[in-house]
């Protein structure tokens, strides 16, 4: 049984056909763009922007977003071609199965747990931080011991666990219902981003942007705390910031996980992926420019809700509560899409025999992978309740960059091995675009802390062990051949 066997396009398309046991096609192109924006605008903008500015890039965090967007643009083009060719649930996992074989597909599917499941946990932690700020507006608060991870002095982050469980139950109800809720939350989120930019612009203090690119400071041990501090300032600081805020762009590939539920995937996938990416990149650069102009970037150190901190100086106190409510709504949509994306990846892996049949069971009434939703409700809750946001953000970023690199590589392989396959969307300037995407992604991975590489290695080692103990012998493709 070869671990390099590939799925044929004919087999993939047959699996995508809707039948009484399949996922239901309910998502329009507009809904797909909404899903993308719903996943993209969230913790990466409202929380990690402040961390990236304070720890790495200073005011030049805007350039970090530009650098991250360049890598995403290359990867997004590759995702769009794959999604138009192979409209099947599973995202990069499915694409890797068709191009690089079963073992690589397993690796990427296992890696996507870092991207989607831990991504949902990361946003859940930030959701809890903003919830506390909202409660403070009314003279209430959740005690720190029940709203912080143990490493931050708490016992458990209950607000983060609550929102993960609530949205997991909503996803069990159905994709159409979840997409409707998501579209409402996306509108609220876009309104608050635009209000923040428009109202905050007039309060920008130019002095806070000088120097725009701070002087370079190498990685060192902080004498005051004894903790290791990453690279700051200069191009290295911008790249380190880009590696962190790359988390903010993972939403566009979550669109591809819903390909099997799109009404017209050949048209809708490229529109959903590239459209949501373009809209959000523009908003990110403007938002981060305003935020670092309202408050000195040093004040964002360790602040999980920097957008609220920055907006407070504008004097629009009557809008502060509305801002926090809208941010909470925006975070909710991110968690919703991340949880949906992860459940669809495991659904696909289960159907291939690489995971137990438990993960592929479809609810008779709602036609959703409900058991997978329940599993990740508990799995994500553990990380959301006990791991701090900074560690989660780095793990998600390195997992995402690794997945994007393999998708770009897959385009090079697919163009060589299957040049005549039907493509309703084609990546321009091949091989330049895929190679550039791989180069940018690995550059950003290199800029992340060494701990992120260590955690990625451990996680992948566990995944490889599971594949050879369980998945390889039960693979439907290997057994059939």
Helices and strands as residue ranges (DSSP letters): H 9-16, H 29-40, H 43-46, H 48-52, I 53-57, G 58-60, H 61-85, H 92-99, H 102-112, I 113-117, H 118-136, G 144-146, G 150-152, H 158-173, H 175-201, G 206-209, E 220-221, E 228-229, H 234-245, G 246-249, H 251-256, G 259-261, H 265-294, G 297-300, H 306-311, G 312-314, H 317-351, G 357-360, H 370-386, H 389-417, H 432-447, H 450-466, I 467-471, H 472-474, H 476-480
